[in-house]
Amino acid sequence: MLVAAVVAGIFFNIPRVEISPANNATAVRSGGIIRIEVPRFSSISKVSVAVNGEQQWLEYNIEDSTYSPPIQPASGSMVTVDVKTTSAIGIVREFSSSFTTVEPLAVTSARAGGREISPNSAISPQTPMSFSFDKPVAAAWISIDGAASMPLTLGADGLSGNLEPSFVLKQGAEHTLAVIASGADGSGIAAGEKKTFNVIKPLLLTADASALSTTGSSQVFLKSSVPFDDPDLVGKSIRVSNPEKCDFSVQPTGILLNIHDLGDSEISVSVSSAFGNDGSYLELPAEFHFRGTTDAYATTGTGTFAVSATYGSTISKKNNPASGADSGAAESDIPPPPPGWPPCCPWPPR
Protein backbone atom coordinates (compact mmCIF):
# COMPACT_ATOMS: atom_id res chain seq x y z
CA MET A 1 0.00 0.00 0.00
CA LEU A 2 2.81 2.34 0.90
CA VAL A 3 4.46 1.76 -2.47
CA ALA A 4 1.21 2.42 -4.27
CA ALA A 5 0.71 5.66 -2.35
CA VAL A 6 4.24 6.82 -3.17
CA VAL A 7 3.78 6.04 -6.85
CA ALA A 8 0.43 7.83 -6.91
CA GLY A 9 1.98 10.85 -5.21
CA ILE A 10 4.81 11.02 -7.69
CA PHE A 11 2.39 10.70 -10.60
CA PHE A 12 0.11 13.36 -9.12
CA ASN A 13 2.99 15.82 -8.85
CA ILE A 14 4.41 15.29 -12.32
CA PRO A 15 3.52 18.45 -14.28
CA ARG A 16 1.08 17.76 -17.10
CA VAL A 17 -0.57 20.01 -19.69
CA GLU A 18 -3.41 19.45 -22.14
CA ILE A 19 -3.19 21.80 -25.15
CA SER A 20 -5.86 21.94 -27.80
CA PRO A 21 -5.81 21.91 -30.74
CA ALA A 22 -3.52 18.90 -30.48
CA ASN A 23 0.05 18.92 -31.71
CA ASN A 24 0.42 18.50 -35.48
CA ALA A 25 -3.28 19.12 -36.08
CA THR A 26 -4.13 20.46 -39.53
CA ALA A 27 -7.04 22.38 -41.05
CA VAL A 28 -8.01 23.84 -37.66
CA ARG A 29 -10.81 26.40 -37.93
CA SER A 30 -9.31 29.87 -37.91
CA GLY A 31 -11.92 31.10 -35.43
CA GLY A 32 -11.21 28.30 -32.98
CA ILE A 33 -10.13 28.88 -29.40
CA ILE A 34 -6.79 27.70 -28.01
CA ARG A 35 -7.30 25.95 -24.65
CA ILE A 36 -4.65 25.09 -22.03
CA GLU A 37 -5.45 22.92 -19.01
CA VAL A 38 -3.25 21.70 -16.10
CA PRO A 39 -4.10 19.52 -13.06
CA ARG A 40 -5.96 21.19 -10.22
CA PHE A 41 -3.01 21.77 -7.90
CA SER A 42 -0.54 22.77 -10.64
CA SER A 43 -0.10 26.27 -12.01
CA ILE A 44 0.55 27.80 -15.44
CA SER A 45 3.78 29.75 -15.15
CA LYS A 46 4.03 30.99 -18.72
CA VAL A 47 2.12 30.90 -22.02
CA SER A 48 3.58 32.06 -25.32
CA VAL A 49 1.74 31.96 -28.67
CA ALA A 50 3.53 32.49 -31.99
CA VAL A 51 1.77 32.82 -35.35
CA ASN A 52 3.89 32.22 -38.44
CA GLY A 53 7.04 32.53 -36.34
CA GLU A 54 6.11 35.86 -34.69
CA GLN A 55 5.13 36.02 -31.04
CA GLN A 56 1.54 37.24 -30.70
CA TRP A 57 0.89 36.64 -27.01
CA LEU A 58 2.87 36.26 -23.78
CA GLU A 59 1.43 35.79 -20.28
CA TYR A 60 2.97 34.82 -16.90
CA ASN A 61 1.70 33.32 -13.62
CA ILE A 62 -1.85 32.43 -14.55
CA GLU A 63 -3.92 31.56 -11.47
CA ASP A 64 -6.61 29.39 -13.08
CA SER A 65 -5.97 25.79 -14.09
CA THR A 66 -7.54 26.46 -17.50
CA TYR A 67 -6.60 29.32 -19.80
CA SER A 68 -7.41 30.47 -23.33
CA PRO A 69 -5.15 33.18 -24.78
CA PRO A 70 -7.13 35.80 -26.77
CA ILE A 71 -5.64 34.73 -30.09
CA GLN A 72 -7.66 33.75 -33.14
CA PRO A 73 -5.12 33.21 -35.91
CA ALA A 74 -6.11 33.89 -39.49
CA SER A 75 -6.56 31.21 -42.12
CA GLY A 76 -3.38 29.63 -43.44
CA SER A 77 -1.39 30.22 -40.23
CA MET A 78 1.18 28.04 -38.44
CA VAL A 79 0.52 28.39 -34.70
CA THR A 80 2.89 27.34 -31.91
CA VAL A 81 1.80 27.28 -28.26
CA ASP A 82 4.54 27.03 -25.60
CA VAL A 83 3.52 26.41 -21.99
CA LYS A 84 5.56 26.24 -18.79
CA THR A 85 3.82 24.65 -15.80
CA THR A 86 4.77 24.07 -12.15
CA SER A 87 3.43 21.19 -10.03
CA ALA A 88 2.31 21.43 -6.41
CA ILE A 89 5.77 20.46 -5.15
CA GLY A 90 7.61 22.85 -7.46
CA ILE A 91 8.51 20.60 -10.37
CA VAL A 92 8.69 22.68 -13.58
CA ARG A 93 8.20 21.37 -17.10
CA GLU A 94 7.74 22.95 -20.52
CA PHE A 95 5.37 21.78 -23.27
CA SER A 96 4.87 22.81 -26.88
CA SER A 97 2.16 22.20 -29.48
CA SER A 98 1.94 23.33 -33.10
CA PHE A 99 -0.95 23.24 -35.53
CA THR A 100 -2.04 24.86 -38.81
CA THR A 101 -5.31 26.56 -39.59
CA VAL A 102 -7.39 25.96 -42.71
CA GLU A 103 -6.20 27.39 -46.00
CA PRO A 104 -7.51 30.92 -46.66
CA LEU A 105 -10.51 31.56 -48.85
CA ALA A 106 -9.68 33.11 -52.21
CA VAL A 107 -11.68 35.25 -54.63
CA THR A 108 -11.13 33.62 -58.01
CA SER A 109 -13.13 36.14 -60.03
CA ALA A 110 -14.53 39.64 -59.53
CA ARG A 111 -16.64 40.94 -62.41
CA ALA A 112 -18.74 43.97 -63.26
CA GLY A 113 -21.04 43.67 -66.24
CA GLY A 114 -19.40 40.39 -67.20
CA ARG A 115 -15.88 41.85 -67.31
CA GLU A 116 -13.10 41.25 -64.82
CA ILE A 117 -12.56 44.21 -62.49
CA SER A 118 -9.05 45.65 -62.80
CA PRO A 119 -7.25 48.97 -62.23
CA ASN A 120 -8.00 49.81 -65.88
CA SER A 121 -11.71 49.10 -65.53
CA ALA A 122 -14.18 51.91 -66.13
CA ILE A 123 -17.43 50.46 -64.89
CA SER A 124 -20.91 51.87 -64.65
CA PRO A 125 -22.48 52.45 -61.23
CA GLN A 126 -25.56 50.78 -62.76
CA THR A 127 -23.69 47.51 -63.36
CA PRO A 128 -24.21 44.54 -61.02
CA MET A 129 -21.09 42.86 -59.67
CA SER A 130 -20.44 39.14 -59.34
CA PHE A 131 -17.79 37.22 -57.40
CA SER A 132 -16.54 33.62 -57.40
CA PHE A 133 -14.72 31.78 -54.60
CA ASP A 134 -12.42 28.76 -54.56
CA LYS A 135 -14.52 26.99 -51.93
CA PRO A 136 -18.02 27.37 -50.44
CA VAL A 137 -18.67 30.42 -48.29
CA ALA A 138 -21.21 30.80 -45.50
CA ALA A 139 -21.54 34.59 -45.86
CA ALA A 140 -19.85 37.36 -47.84
CA TRP A 141 -19.85 41.13 -47.93
CA ILE A 142 -18.42 43.97 -50.02
CA SER A 143 -16.92 47.18 -48.66
CA ILE A 144 -16.20 50.08 -51.02
CA ASP A 145 -13.64 52.69 -49.94
CA GLY A 146 -13.85 51.42 -46.38
CA ALA A 147 -17.58 52.15 -46.04
CA ALA A 148 -20.06 49.89 -44.27
CA SER A 149 -20.17 46.40 -45.72
CA MET A 150 -23.01 45.29 -48.00
CA PRO A 151 -24.03 41.61 -48.09
CA LEU A 152 -23.72 39.52 -51.23
CA THR A 153 -26.52 37.30 -52.44
CA LEU A 154 -24.91 33.85 -52.50
CA GLY A 155 -25.51 31.09 -55.02
CA ALA A 156 -26.93 27.74 -53.87
CA ASP A 157 -23.47 26.13 -53.83
CA GLY A 158 -21.85 29.00 -51.94
CA LEU A 159 -19.20 29.39 -54.63
CA SER A 160 -20.54 32.67 -56.04
CA GLY A 161 -22.13 35.89 -54.85
CA ASN A 162 -23.83 38.87 -56.49
CA LEU A 163 -24.24 42.54 -55.63
CA GLU A 164 -27.05 44.44 -57.32
CA PRO A 165 -26.39 48.09 -58.35
CA SER A 166 -27.80 49.57 -55.15
CA PHE A 167 -24.53 51.05 -53.96
CA VAL A 168 -23.03 54.51 -54.22
CA LEU A 169 -20.09 54.94 -56.57
CA LYS A 170 -18.76 58.40 -57.38
CA GLN A 171 -18.67 58.83 -61.14
CA GLY A 172 -15.32 59.75 -62.65
CA ALA A 173 -13.48 58.60 -59.52
CA GLU A 174 -11.26 55.71 -58.45
CA HIS A 175 -12.62 53.28 -55.89
CA THR A 176 -11.23 50.37 -53.88
CA LEU A 177 -13.33 47.30 -53.28
CA ALA A 178 -12.67 44.80 -50.49
CA VAL A 179 -14.30 41.37 -50.29
CA ILE A 180 -15.03 39.99 -46.82
CA ALA A 181 -16.16 36.38 -46.56
CA SER A 182 -16.43 33.50 -44.13
CA GLY A 183 -15.85 30.04 -45.56
CA ALA A 184 -18.05 27.10 -44.64
CA ASP A 185 -14.90 25.48 -43.19
CA GLY A 186 -14.18 28.50 -40.97
CA SER A 187 -11.64 30.08 -43.32
CA GLY A 188 -11.50 33.76 -44.17
CA ILE A 189 -10.27 35.95 -47.02
CA ALA A 190 -6.51 36.39 -47.12
CA ALA A 191 -5.26 39.92 -46.43
CA GLY A 192 -4.74 42.07 -49.50
CA GLU A 193 -7.70 40.74 -51.52
CA LYS A 194 -8.72 44.19 -52.83
CA LYS A 195 -9.66 45.51 -56.25
CA THR A 196 -9.08 49.05 -57.52
CA PHE A 197 -11.16 50.35 -60.42
CA ASN A 198 -12.51 53.51 -62.00
CA VAL A 199 -16.12 54.52 -62.60
CA ILE A 200 -17.26 56.13 -65.84
CA LYS A 201 -17.60 59.89 -65.97
CA PRO A 202 -21.01 61.44 -65.23
CA LEU A 203 -23.34 62.40 -68.03
CA LEU A 204 -22.93 66.07 -69.02
CA LEU A 205 -25.09 68.43 -71.06
CA THR A 206 -23.48 71.26 -73.02
CA ALA A 207 -25.29 74.00 -74.94
CA ASP A 208 -24.62 75.07 -78.52
CA ALA A 209 -26.42 78.38 -78.84
CA SER A 210 -24.37 79.94 -81.62
CA ALA A 211 -27.48 80.52 -83.75
CA LEU A 212 -29.63 82.01 -80.99
CA SER A 213 -31.60 85.06 -82.14
CA THR A 214 -33.65 87.61 -80.24
CA THR A 215 -36.24 87.75 -83.03
CA GLY A 216 -38.04 85.03 -84.89
CA SER A 217 -37.22 81.38 -84.22
CA SER A 218 -33.90 79.79 -83.44
CA GLN A 219 -32.70 76.45 -82.17
CA VAL A 220 -30.35 75.51 -79.36
CA PHE A 221 -29.04 71.97 -78.94
CA LEU A 222 -28.18 70.65 -75.48
CA LYS A 223 -25.72 67.93 -76.42
CA SER A 224 -25.38 64.90 -74.17
CA SER A 225 -21.86 63.58 -73.54
CA VAL A 226 -23.20 60.07 -74.29
CA PRO A 227 -26.47 59.01 -75.95
CA PHE A 228 -29.49 58.88 -73.66
CA ASP A 229 -30.66 55.52 -72.41
CA ASP A 230 -34.34 56.54 -72.55
CA PRO A 231 -35.10 59.84 -74.36
CA ASP A 232 -38.79 59.70 -73.32
CA LEU A 233 -37.83 59.51 -69.66
CA VAL A 234 -35.49 62.49 -70.07
CA GLY A 235 -38.36 64.49 -71.61
CA LYS A 236 -40.45 63.99 -68.47
CA SER A 237 -37.74 65.62 -66.36
CA ILE A 238 -37.43 68.84 -68.41
CA ARG A 239 -38.99 72.08 -67.19
CA VAL A 240 -39.06 75.37 -69.11
CA SER A 241 -39.63 78.74 -67.44
CA ASN A 242 -41.57 80.20 -70.39
CA PRO A 243 -43.24 77.46 -72.47
CA GLU A 244 -44.82 80.04 -74.78
CA LYS A 245 -41.39 81.01 -76.03
CA CYS A 246 -39.63 77.66 -75.88
CA ASP A 247 -40.62 74.12 -76.74
CA PHE A 248 -38.35 71.09 -76.93
CA SER A 249 -37.87 67.63 -78.31
CA VAL A 250 -35.55 64.95 -76.95
CA GLN A 251 -33.31 63.09 -79.36
CA PRO A 252 -30.97 60.17 -78.58
CA THR A 253 -27.95 62.49 -78.55
CA GLY A 254 -29.41 65.55 -76.84
CA ILE A 255 -32.27 68.00 -76.36
CA LEU A 256 -33.37 70.35 -79.16
CA LEU A 257 -34.84 73.65 -77.96
CA ASN A 258 -36.99 75.78 -80.30
CA ILE A 259 -36.92 79.36 -79.00
CA HIS A 260 -39.35 82.00 -80.35
CA ASP A 261 -39.04 85.80 -80.06
CA LEU A 262 -36.55 85.83 -77.20
CA GLY A 263 -36.18 89.62 -77.20
CA ASP A 264 -34.59 90.88 -74.02
CA SER A 265 -36.20 88.23 -71.83
CA GLU A 266 -34.55 85.22 -70.23
CA ILE A 267 -35.54 81.59 -70.54
CA SER A 268 -34.44 78.92 -68.10
CA VAL A 269 -34.42 75.23 -68.94
CA SER A 270 -33.82 72.63 -66.25
CA VAL A 271 -33.14 68.91 -66.61
CA SER A 272 -33.62 67.09 -63.32
CA SER A 273 -32.64 63.60 -64.42
CA ALA A 274 -30.96 61.91 -67.40
CA PHE A 275 -29.29 58.54 -67.83
CA GLY A 276 -26.72 57.61 -70.49
CA ASN A 277 -26.66 54.33 -72.39
CA ASP A 278 -23.36 53.51 -70.63
CA GLY A 279 -25.00 53.71 -67.18
CA SER A 280 -23.86 57.26 -66.43
CA TYR A 281 -26.28 59.89 -65.15
CA LEU A 282 -26.57 63.53 -64.19
CA GLU A 283 -25.17 63.67 -60.69
CA LEU A 284 -27.23 66.77 -59.95
CA PRO A 285 -29.96 68.53 -61.95
CA ALA A 286 -28.66 70.82 -64.72
CA GLU A 287 -30.05 74.31 -65.38
CA PHE A 288 -29.44 76.50 -68.44
CA HIS A 289 -30.21 80.22 -68.88
CA PHE A 290 -30.63 81.88 -72.29
CA ARG A 291 -30.77 85.66 -72.45
CA GLY A 292 -31.02 88.08 -75.38
CA THR A 293 -29.99 91.76 -75.48
CA THR A 294 -31.83 94.64 -77.14
CA ASP A 295 -28.49 96.18 -78.12
CA ALA A 296 -27.60 93.16 -80.17
CA TYR A 297 -31.01 93.10 -81.78
CA ALA A 298 -30.84 96.80 -82.68
CA THR A 299 -27.42 96.67 -84.29
CA THR A 300 -27.15 93.26 -85.88
CA GLY A 301 -30.52 91.62 -85.86
CA THR A 302 -28.96 88.51 -84.34
CA GLY A 303 -29.06 88.46 -80.58
CA THR A 304 -26.26 87.43 -78.32
CA PHE A 305 -26.77 84.87 -75.59
CA ALA A 306 -25.52 84.02 -72.16
CA VAL A 307 -25.60 80.37 -71.20
CA SER A 308 -24.60 78.65 -67.99
CA ALA A 309 -24.85 75.08 -66.78
CA THR A 310 -25.16 75.12 -63.03
CA TYR A 311 -25.86 72.27 -60.66
CA GLY A 312 -27.62 71.99 -57.36
CA SER A 313 -30.83 73.95 -57.97
CA THR A 314 -33.90 73.86 -60.15
CA ILE A 315 -36.69 76.28 -60.90
CA SER A 316 -39.70 75.88 -58.67
CA LYS A 317 -42.23 73.47 -60.14
CA LYS A 318 -45.00 75.96 -59.47
CA ASN A 319 -43.45 78.53 -61.80
CA ASN A 320 -41.99 76.07 -64.24
CA PRO A 321 -44.52 73.81 -65.95
CA ALA A 322 -43.34 71.45 -68.65
CA SER A 323 -43.77 72.72 -72.17
CA GLY A 324 -47.10 71.58 -73.52
CA ALA A 325 -48.12 70.02 -70.18
CA ASP A 326 -50.37 71.09 -67.34
CA SER A 327 -48.54 72.62 -64.37
CA GLY A 328 -50.13 70.02 -62.08
CA ALA A 329 -48.47 67.11 -63.84
CA ALA A 330 -48.56 63.87 -61.88
CA GLU A 331 -45.60 63.08 -59.70
CA SER A 332 -45.36 59.76 -61.53
CA ASP A 333 -44.04 61.66 -64.56
CA ILE A 334 -40.90 62.53 -62.63
CA PRO A 335 -38.13 60.00 -63.32
CA PRO A 336 -36.48 58.21 -60.39
CA PRO A 337 -33.44 59.72 -58.63
CA PRO A 338 -29.94 58.47 -59.43
CA PRO A 339 -28.62 55.49 -57.43
CA GLY A 340 -27.61 56.29 -53.88
CA TRP A 341 -29.76 59.45 -53.62
CA PRO A 342 -30.13 59.99 -49.83
CA PRO A 343 -33.66 59.25 -48.58
CA CYS A 344 -33.62 62.38 -46.44
CA CYS A 345 -33.58 64.68 -49.47
CA PRO A 346 -36.59 65.36 -51.77
CA TRP A 347 -36.40 64.43 -55.44
CA PRO A 348 -36.15 66.42 -57.64
CA PRO A 349 -34.26 68.86 -55.40
CA ARG A 350 -36.09 72.07 -54.63
ABEGO torsion letter per residue (X at the ends): XAAAAAAAAAAAABBBBBBOBBBGBBGBBAABBBBBBBBAABBBABBBBBBGGBBABBBBGBABABBBBBBBBBBGBBBBBBBBBBBAAGBBBBBBBBBBBBBBBBBABBBBGGBBBBAABBBBAABBBBBBBABBBABBBBBBGGBBBBBBBBBAAGABBBBBBABBBBBGBBBBBBBBBBBAAGBBBBBGBBBBBBBBBBBBBBBBAAABBABEBBBBBBBBABBBABAAAAAAABBBABAAABBBBBBAAEBBBBBBGAEABBBBBBBABBBBAAGBBBABBBBBBBBBBAAAAAAAGBBBBBBBBBBGBBBBAAABBBBGBBAABBAAABBBBBBGBBAABBOBBX
